[in-house]
Amino acid sequence: MGLPMMCQFTMLVFSLASMLRCEAAVPATSFSNKEAVGLSVTETERVLIEDGNNAEVVGGLSARTQRVDPLNGFKKYMGGYSITSKHYWSVISVSSLSLTSLLKMERKQKKELPCSKRHHVWAMVIGIILACLAIVASGIVLGGSSKFHSRVRSIKNIIVKTSQEASQTINNVTKAIGDMESVAAQYQYGSLEGSSYLNSRSQILNDEAANMQQKAEKSMHLVDRAIGILKMMTIFIIVPNLMVLLAVVVLRPLRVRLSRTFSLSIIFCWLLTFALWVFFGIYFFLSKFSADTCAAIEEYQQNPQNSTLSSILQCSEKLSANIFLHDIRQGIHDTIDQVNANISTAKSLSLPDLEYACNPFTGPPEYSYQPGNCSSNTIKIGDIPEILKKYTCWDDGGGGSCSHGEFFSPTEYTRVQVYTSSMQNILDGFPRMERLANCRLVRDAFSKILVEECKPLKYDVRLTWTAMTVLSAIMVALVLILISEPVYQDGSHSSDISVRPQPTSTVM
């Protein structure tokens, strides 16, 4: 008997606690609700309860047992508290099941709101994380694009500097030849033998030098302009994108009040996201183009003639021709030989201490440039005026201090000085002319680009388009989250409204 009594007591306590919880959960806000629930406790204490054939007045505890009895056609059980009645136990069982169902429905309703809140919180957290990642990716894009543009400008400067050096080398030679010819014409002296070779080629070299520099500067000007526009457009896309992104994050809590502004911000986000994908394509194209250009430079080192890079920075086509360069070497060789012949004549007369000029070119037919073959008793051709200076008669006005045939006149000294200094300028620039003729000058420039610029150039542009891809994907995800959250909340509200029971009024 003890165990059944314990079970009954437990069921009773559970039922009382459940009823108290239900009464506390349902607020009594109106008299109509009280009528829907039933009579008050004070009223029910005066109700006459009939059980079978007996009728008696019961207290508040009997009123609590007025529940639906499944064993009696779901009629109300009026028998009061009776642990020996099967009807009492069936009523309690049905009440417990009903209470369990009620608790489950209550828990479900309570869980629906936290689920919506959890979605709101997760959307906010993910949105903040994506916004931070977008800011970081934007910084990487700006930094990578700036470094990429700096590398391109460095390459442009190398190419322009090389073209200017090549042009200056040719101009120095042609200017020296022109000085020799102008002095000869001014003092009505004939040209030295061999200088005609140089004079006939000087105008051709001048035209080629101007063409080389013009072509390189024109190509690099277009590159510099395109890169500058791309850099400015990148800034004009990234900075407004960050501004709109921050505006969307700020307006998000106020999207109900500022729905129009919030919607416009979303539209701008979509447009800027599309622009980001376009710029990703541009930088991806530049990445492939940079890699191909560096590969072409590497091939140029092996075979300059079969490379299209000559359209940017070309070798001297005229100097590369053996005949043309051979004529220049022959002209310089013959001119120095004639100077040495004049020195030999002067030595045999009255200038025995005058030294011969070094001729760095071998004889015919090759006329090879070999400056190391000069003997120790020779001097540079440019140093001859310093020796002749002490043998020059500067008082040639009739004072009688100068002996004819023993000293040079100022006019003769000037002629020798111009020729020898011009010839020395040609000799000084000849190694650079040979470097230009065999494409060594251009090859060195491209080698510098290949070693110093190609690797960081490819890295910077790859970093830029990778960060641009990440930024574009983040913007797509962020906009989708901002769009989907109001839709989710609207769906949750509509679902709550559809399942919420509506109170019905009973017409008495």
C-alpha positions as CSV (number, residue, x, y, z in Angstrom):
1,M,0.0,0.0,0.0
2,G,3.0,2.3,0.6
3,L,4.2,2.3,-3.0
4,P,0.8,3.1,-4.6
5,M,0.3,5.9,-2.0
6,M,3.7,7.4,-2.9
7,C,2.8,7.2,-6.6
8,Q,-0.5,8.9,-6.0
9,F,1.1,11.6,-3.9
10,T,3.7,12.2,-6.6
11,M,1.1,12.5,-9.3
12,L,-0.9,14.9,-7.2
13,V,2.0,17.1,-6.5
14,F,3.0,17.1,-10.2
15,S,-0.6,17.9,-11.1
16,L,-0.8,20.8,-8.6
17,A,2.6,22.2,-9.8
18,S,1.5,22.0,-13.4
19,M,-1.8,23.7,-12.7
20,L,-0.1,26.5,-10.8
21,R,2.4,26.9,-13.6
22,C,-0.4,27.1,-16.2
23,E,-2.3,29.6,-14.1
24,A,0.9,31.7,-13.7
25,A,1.7,31.5,-17.4
26,V,-1.8,32.6,-18.5
27,P,-2.6,36.2,-17.3
28,A,-6.1,37.0,-16.3
29,T,-6.5,40.1,-18.3
30,S,-10.3,40.3,-18.8
31,F,-13.5,38.9,-17.4
32,S,-14.2,37.1,-20.7
33,N,-11.1,34.9,-20.1
34,K,-12.4,33.9,-16.8
35,E,-15.6,32.9,-18.3
36,A,-13.7,30.9,-20.9
37,V,-11.8,29.1,-18.2
38,G,-14.7,28.4,-15.8
39,L,-16.1,29.6,-12.6
40,S,-14.0,31.2,-9.8
41,V,-12.9,29.2,-6.8
42,T,-15.3,30.9,-4.4
43,E,-18.2,30.2,-6.8
44,T,-17.3,26.6,-7.3
45,E,-17.2,26.0,-3.6
46,R,-20.9,26.4,-3.6
47,V,-21.6,24.0,-6.5
48,L,-23.5,20.8,-5.8
49,I,-21.6,17.8,-7.1
50,E,-23.3,14.6,-7.9
51,D,-21.4,11.3,-8.2
52,G,-23.6,8.6,-9.6
53,N,-26.7,8.5,-7.3
54,N,-25.2,10.8,-4.5
55,A,-25.0,14.6,-4.3
56,E,-23.0,16.7,-1.8
57,V,-21.4,20.0,-1.4
58,V,-17.6,19.9,-1.9
59,G,-14.7,22.3,-1.4
60,G,-12.1,23.8,-3.8
61,L,-10.2,20.5,-4.1
62,S,-13.3,18.8,-5.6
63,A,-13.6,21.6,-8.1
64,R,-10.1,21.0,-9.3
65,T,-11.0,17.4,-10.2
66,Q,-13.7,18.6,-12.7
67,R,-11.8,17.3,-15.8
68,V,-12.7,15.4,-18.9
69,D,-13.2,11.7,-18.2
70,P,-12.3,9.6,-21.2
71,L,-13.9,6.5,-19.6
72,N,-17.3,8.3,-19.5
73,G,-17.6,9.7,-23.0
74,F,-15.4,12.6,-22.3
75,K,-17.9,14.1,-19.9
76,K,-16.7,16.1,-16.9
77,Y,-15.6,14.0,-13.9
78,M,-17.5,15.2,-10.8
79,G,-16.4,12.6,-8.3
80,G,-13.8,14.6,-6.5
81,Y,-10.6,13.3,-5.1
82,S,-10.7,9.5,-5.0
83,I,-7.7,7.3,-5.3
84,T,-9.8,4.2,-5.5
85,S,-11.7,5.4,-8.6
86,K,-10.5,4.5,-12.0
87,H,-12.3,7.5,-13.4
88,Y,-10.1,9.7,-11.2
89,W,-6.9,8.1,-12.5
90,S,-8.0,8.4,-16.1
91,V,-8.8,12.1,-15.6
92,I,-5.4,12.7,-14.1
93,S,-3.7,10.8,-17.0
94,V,-5.5,12.8,-19.6
95,S,-4.8,16.0,-17.8
96,S,-1.1,15.1,-17.6
97,L,-1.0,14.3,-21.3
98,S,-2.8,17.6,-22.1
99,L,-0.4,19.5,-19.9
100,T,2.6,17.8,-21.6
101,S,1.3,18.8,-25.0
102,L,0.7,22.3,-23.6
103,L,4.3,22.5,-22.3
104,K,5.6,21.2,-25.6
105,M,3.7,23.9,-27.5
106,E,4.9,26.5,-25.0
107,R,8.5,25.4,-25.4
108,K,8.1,25.4,-29.2
109,Q,6.8,28.9,-29.1
110,K,9.6,30.0,-26.8
111,K,12.2,28.4,-29.1
112,E,10.9,30.1,-32.2
113,L,11.8,33.5,-30.9
114,P,15.3,32.6,-29.8
115,C,15.9,31.0,-33.2
116,S,15.0,34.2,-34.9
117,K,17.2,36.0,-32.5
118,R,20.0,33.6,-33.1
119,H,19.7,34.2,-36.8
120,H,19.8,37.9,-36.2
121,V,22.9,37.6,-34.0
122,W,24.7,35.2,-36.3
123,A,23.9,37.5,-39.3
124,M,25.3,40.4,-37.4
125,V,28.5,38.6,-36.4
126,I,29.1,37.2,-39.9
127,G,28.4,40.6,-41.3
128,I,30.9,42.3,-39.0
129,I,33.5,39.6,-39.8
130,L,32.9,40.0,-43.6
131,A,33.1,43.8,-43.3
132,C,36.4,43.5,-41.5
133,L,37.7,41.1,-44.1
134,A,36.5,43.4,-46.8
135,I,38.5,46.3,-45.3
136,V,41.6,44.1,-45.0
137,A,41.2,42.9,-48.6
138,S,40.7,46.5,-49.8
139,G,43.9,47.5,-48.1
140,I,45.7,44.6,-49.8
141,V,44.3,45.6,-53.2
142,L,45.4,49.2,-52.8
143,G,48.8,48.3,-51.6
144,G,49.3,45.6,-54.3
145,S,48.1,47.8,-57.1
146,S,50.3,50.7,-55.9
147,K,53.4,48.4,-55.9
148,F,52.5,47.0,-59.3
149,H,52.2,50.5,-60.8
150,S,55.6,51.4,-59.1
151,R,57.2,48.3,-60.7
152,V,55.8,49.2,-64.1
153,R,57.1,52.8,-63.9
154,S,60.5,51.4,-62.9
155,I,60.5,49.2,-66.0
156,K,59.4,52.2,-68.0
157,N,62.3,54.3,-66.6
158,I,64.8,51.6,-67.5
159,I,63.6,51.4,-71.1
160,V,63.5,55.2,-71.5
161,K,67.0,55.6,-69.9
162,T,68.4,52.9,-72.2
163,S,66.9,54.5,-75.3
164,Q,68.3,57.9,-74.2
165,E,71.7,56.4,-73.7
166,A,71.7,54.8,-77.1
167,S,70.5,58.0,-78.7
168,Q,73.1,60.0,-76.8
169,T,75.9,57.6,-77.9
170,I,75.0,58.1,-81.5
171,N,74.6,61.8,-81.1
172,N,78.0,62.2,-79.5
173,V,79.7,60.5,-82.4
174,T,77.8,62.4,-85.0
175,K,78.3,65.7,-83.2
176,A,82.1,65.1,-83.1
177,I,82.0,64.4,-86.8
178,G,80.0,67.5,-87.4
179,D,82.5,69.6,-85.4
180,M,85.4,68.3,-87.5
181,E,83.6,69.2,-90.7
182,S,82.4,72.7,-89.4
183,V,86.0,73.7,-88.4
184,A,87.4,72.5,-91.7
185,A,84.8,74.6,-93.5
186,Q,85.3,77.6,-91.3
187,Y,89.1,77.7,-91.8
188,Q,88.8,76.6,-95.4
189,Y,90.8,73.4,-94.8
190,G,90.0,70.2,-96.4
191,S,88.8,67.3,-94.4
192,L,91.3,64.8,-93.1
193,E,91.4,61.6,-95.1
194,G,89.0,59.1,-93.7
195,S,86.6,61.6,-92.1
196,S,84.5,61.5,-95.2
197,Y,83.5,58.0,-94.2
198,L,82.2,59.3,-90.9
199,N,80.5,62.4,-92.4
200,S,78.6,60.3,-94.9
201,R,77.1,58.2,-92.1
202,S,76.5,60.8,-89.5
203,Q,73.1,62.0,-90.8
204,I,71.8,58.4,-91.1
205,L,72.9,57.8,-87.5
206,N,71.2,61.0,-86.3
207,D,67.9,60.0,-87.9
208,E,68.1,56.5,-86.4
209,A,68.9,57.9,-82.9
210,A,65.9,60.2,-83.1
211,N,63.7,57.4,-84.2
212,M,64.9,55.0,-81.4
213,Q,64.2,57.6,-78.7
214,Q,60.9,58.7,-80.1
215,K,59.6,55.1,-80.4
216,A,60.6,54.2,-76.9
217,E,59.2,57.3,-75.3
218,K,56.0,57.0,-77.3
219,S,55.5,53.4,-76.2
220,M,56.3,54.1,-72.6
221,H,54.1,57.2,-72.6
222,L,51.1,55.0,-73.5
223,V,52.1,52.5,-70.9
224,D,52.5,55.2,-68.2
225,R,49.2,56.8,-69.1
226,A,47.3,53.4,-69.0
227,I,48.8,52.4,-65.7
228,G,48.0,55.8,-64.2
229,I,44.4,55.6,-65.3
230,L,44.1,52.0,-63.9
231,K,45.6,53.1,-60.6
232,M,43.2,56.1,-60.3
233,M,40.2,53.9,-61.3
234,T,41.2,51.3,-58.7
235,I,41.3,53.9,-56.0
236,F,37.9,55.3,-57.2
237,I,36.4,51.9,-56.9
238,I,37.9,50.7,-53.7
239,V,37.4,53.8,-51.6
240,P,33.7,54.3,-52.5
241,N,33.1,50.6,-52.0
242,L,34.5,51.0,-48.4
243,M,32.3,54.0,-47.8
244,V,29.1,52.3,-49.1
245,L,30.0,49.2,-47.1
246,L,30.4,51.2,-43.9
247,A,27.1,53.1,-44.7
248,V,25.3,49.8,-45.1
249,V,26.6,48.6,-41.7
250,V,25.6,51.8,-40.0
251,L,22.1,51.9,-41.7
252,R,21.4,48.3,-41.0
253,P,19.8,48.8,-37.6
254,L,17.8,51.7,-39.1
255,R,16.7,49.8,-42.2
256,V,13.0,50.0,-41.2
257,R,13.1,53.8,-40.8
258,L,15.5,54.4,-43.7
259,S,14.4,51.7,-46.0
260,R,14.8,53.8,-49.1
261,T,18.3,54.8,-48.2
262,F,19.2,51.3,-47.2
263,S,17.8,49.9,-50.5
264,L,19.9,52.5,-52.5
265,S,23.0,51.4,-50.5
266,I,22.3,47.8,-51.4
267,I,22.0,48.8,-55.1
268,F,25.3,50.7,-54.9
269,C,26.9,47.7,-53.3
270,W,25.8,45.5,-56.2
271,L,27.1,47.9,-58.8
272,L,30.4,48.3,-57.0
273,T,30.7,44.5,-56.6
274,F,30.2,44.2,-60.4
275,A,32.9,46.8,-60.9
276,L,35.2,44.8,-58.6
277,W,34.7,41.7,-60.7
278,V,35.6,43.7,-63.8
279,F,38.8,45.0,-62.2
280,F,39.6,41.5,-61.1
281,G,39.5,40.5,-64.8
282,I,41.7,43.4,-65.7
283,Y,44.4,42.6,-63.1
284,F,44.1,38.9,-64.0
285,F,44.8,39.8,-67.6
286,L,47.8,42.0,-66.5
287,S,49.1,39.1,-64.5
288,K,49.1,36.8,-67.5
289,F,50.6,39.6,-69.7
290,S,53.3,40.4,-67.2
291,A,54.3,36.7,-67.1
292,D,54.4,36.5,-70.9
293,T,56.4,39.7,-71.1
294,C,59.0,38.4,-68.7
295,A,59.2,35.1,-70.6
296,A,59.7,37.1,-73.9
297,I,62.5,39.1,-72.2
298,E,64.2,35.9,-71.2
299,E,63.9,34.6,-74.8
300,Y,65.3,38.0,-76.1
301,Q,68.5,37.3,-74.2
302,Q,69.1,34.3,-76.4
303,N,67.9,35.6,-79.8
304,P,67.3,39.4,-80.1
305,Q,66.5,39.3,-83.8
306,N,63.4,37.1,-83.5
307,S,61.7,39.1,-80.7
308,T,58.9,41.6,-81.0
309,L,60.4,43.5,-78.1
310,S,62.4,45.5,-80.6
311,S,59.3,47.5,-81.2
312,I,59.7,48.9,-77.7
313,L,63.5,49.1,-77.4
314,Q,65.4,48.3,-80.5
315,C,69.1,47.9,-81.3
316,S,70.7,50.1,-83.9
317,E,69.8,48.5,-87.2
318,K,72.4,50.5,-89.0
319,L,75.2,49.9,-86.5
320,S,74.2,46.2,-86.4
321,A,75.1,45.9,-90.1
322,N,78.7,44.9,-90.3
323,I,79.4,47.1,-93.3
324,F,78.1,50.2,-91.6
325,L,80.2,49.7,-88.5
326,H,83.1,48.6,-90.6
327,D,83.0,52.0,-92.4
328,I,83.1,53.9,-89.1
329,R,86.1,51.9,-87.9
330,Q,87.9,52.4,-91.2
331,G,87.2,56.2,-91.1
332,I,88.6,56.6,-87.6
333,H,91.6,54.4,-88.4
334,D,92.5,56.4,-91.5
335,T,92.1,59.7,-89.7
336,I,94.4,58.8,-86.9
337,D,96.9,57.4,-89.4
338,Q,96.9,60.8,-91.2
339,V,97.4,62.6,-87.9
340,N,100.4,60.3,-87.1
341,A,101.8,61.1,-90.6
342,N,101.7,64.8,-89.9
343,I,103.3,64.2,-86.5
344,S,106.1,62.2,-88.3
345,T,106.7,65.1,-90.6
346,A,106.9,67.5,-87.6
347,K,109.3,65.2,-85.8
348,S,111.6,65.1,-88.7
349,L,111.7,68.9,-88.9
350,S,111.8,70.7,-85.6
351,L,109.6,68.8,-83.1
352,P,111.5,65.7,-82.2
353,D,109.8,65.2,-78.8
354,L,106.3,65.1,-80.3
355,E,104.8,61.6,-79.7
356,Y,102.6,59.6,-82.0
357,A,98.9,59.1,-81.3
358,C,97.6,55.7,-80.3
359,N,95.5,54.1,-83.0
360,P,93.3,51.4,-81.3
361,F,92.2,49.9,-84.6
362,T,94.0,47.2,-86.5
363,G,94.8,47.6,-90.1
364,P,92.7,46.4,-93.1
365,P,90.6,44.6,-93.8
366,E,89.0,44.0,-90.4
367,Y,89.8,47.3,-88.6
368,S,89.1,45.7,-85.2
369,Y,88.9,47.9,-82.1
370,Q,91.7,46.8,-79.8
371,P,92.6,49.6,-77.4
372,G,95.0,47.3,-75.4
373,N,97.4,47.1,-78.4
374,C,98.7,50.6,-78.1
375,S,102.4,50.9,-77.3
376,S,103.8,52.7,-74.3
377,N,105.4,55.4,-76.4
378,T,102.1,56.6,-77.8
379,I,99.6,59.1,-76.4
380,K,95.9,59.6,-76.7
381,I,95.0,61.6,-79.7
382,G,93.2,64.1,-77.5
383,D,96.5,64.9,-75.7
384,I,98.3,66.1,-78.8
385,P,97.1,69.7,-78.4
386,E,98.8,69.8,-75.0
387,I,102.2,69.0,-76.6
388,L,101.7,71.4,-79.5
389,K,100.7,74.2,-77.2
390,K,104.3,75.1,-76.4
391,Y,105.2,75.1,-80.0
392,T,102.5,77.4,-81.0
393,C,103.4,81.0,-81.9
394,W,100.7,83.2,-80.3
395,D,102.3,86.4,-81.4
396,D,101.8,86.2,-85.1
397,G,101.1,89.9,-85.6
398,G,104.6,90.7,-87.0
399,G,106.6,91.0,-83.8
400,G,109.3,88.7,-85.3
401,S,109.4,86.5,-82.3
402,C,108.0,83.5,-84.2
403,S,110.2,81.6,-86.7
404,H,108.3,80.3,-89.7
405,G,108.3,76.5,-90.0
406,E,109.3,76.0,-86.4
407,F,106.1,76.9,-84.6
408,F,102.4,76.4,-85.2
409,S,100.2,79.4,-85.9
410,P,97.0,79.8,-83.7
411,T,94.9,78.8,-86.7
412,E,96.7,75.6,-87.2
413,Y,96.7,74.9,-83.5
414,T,92.9,75.4,-83.4
415,R,92.4,73.1,-86.3
416,V,94.5,70.4,-84.7
417,Q,92.8,70.9,-81.4
418,V,89.3,70.5,-82.9
419,Y,90.2,67.5,-84.9
420,T,92.0,65.7,-82.1
421,S,89.4,66.4,-79.4
422,S,86.6,65.4,-81.7
423,M,88.4,62.2,-82.7
424,Q,89.0,61.5,-79.0
425,N,85.2,61.9,-78.3
426,I,84.6,59.4,-81.1
427,L,87.0,57.0,-79.6
428,D,85.5,57.4,-76.1
429,G,82.1,56.7,-77.4
430,F,83.1,53.8,-79.7
431,P,82.7,51.0,-77.0
432,R,79.1,52.2,-76.4
433,M,78.6,52.2,-80.2
434,E,79.7,48.6,-80.3
435,R,77.5,47.7,-77.4
436,L,74.6,49.3,-79.3
437,A,75.6,47.6,-82.5
438,N,75.7,44.0,-81.1
439,C,72.5,44.7,-79.0
440,R,74.6,44.5,-75.8
441,L,73.1,47.7,-74.5
442,V,69.5,46.6,-75.0
443,R,70.2,43.2,-73.7
444,D,71.7,44.6,-70.5
445,A,68.6,46.7,-70.0
446,F,66.3,43.8,-70.4
447,S,68.5,41.7,-68.2
448,K,68.1,44.2,-65.5
449,I,64.4,44.2,-65.9
450,L,64.4,40.4,-65.8
451,V,66.5,40.1,-62.6
452,E,65.3,43.1,-60.6
453,E,61.7,43.7,-61.7
454,C,60.0,40.7,-63.2
455,K,59.6,38.6,-60.0
456,P,58.2,41.3,-57.8
457,L,56.1,42.6,-60.7
458,K,54.4,39.2,-61.1
459,Y,54.0,38.8,-57.3
460,D,52.4,42.2,-56.9
461,V,49.9,41.8,-59.7
462,R,49.0,38.3,-58.5
463,L,48.5,39.6,-55.0
464,T,46.3,42.3,-56.4
465,W,43.9,40.1,-58.4
466,T,43.8,37.5,-55.6
467,A,42.8,40.2,-53.1
468,M,40.3,41.6,-55.6
469,T,38.7,38.2,-56.0
470,V,38.4,37.8,-52.2
471,L,37.0,41.3,-51.9
472,S,34.4,40.6,-54.7
473,A,33.3,37.4,-53.1
474,I,33.0,39.0,-49.7
475,M,30.9,41.8,-51.1
476,V,28.6,39.2,-52.7
477,A,28.2,37.3,-49.5
478,L,27.7,40.4,-47.4
479,V,25.0,41.8,-49.7
480,L,23.2,38.5,-49.8
481,I,23.2,38.4,-46.0
482,L,21.9,41.9,-45.7
483,I,19.1,41.1,-48.2
484,S,18.2,37.7,-46.7
485,E,17.9,38.8,-43.1
486,P,14.8,41.0,-43.6
487,V,13.2,38.3,-45.7
488,Y,13.9,35.8,-43.0
489,Q,12.4,38.0,-40.3
490,D,9.3,38.7,-42.4
491,G,8.9,35.0,-42.9
492,S,9.2,34.4,-39.2
493,H,6.6,37.1,-38.4
494,S,4.2,35.7,-40.9
495,S,4.6,32.2,-39.6
496,D,4.0,33.4,-36.0
497,I,0.8,35.2,-37.1
498,S,-0.5,32.2,-39.0
499,V,-0.2,29.8,-36.1
500,R,-1.3,32.2,-33.3
501,P,-4.8,31.2,-32.1
502,Q,-7.3,34.0,-32.2
503,P,-9.7,34.5,-29.2
504,T,-13.3,33.7,-30.0
505,S,-16.2,35.3,-28.2
506,T,-19.0,33.0,-27.1
507,V,-22.5,34.4,-27.4
508,M,-24.4,33.5,-24.3
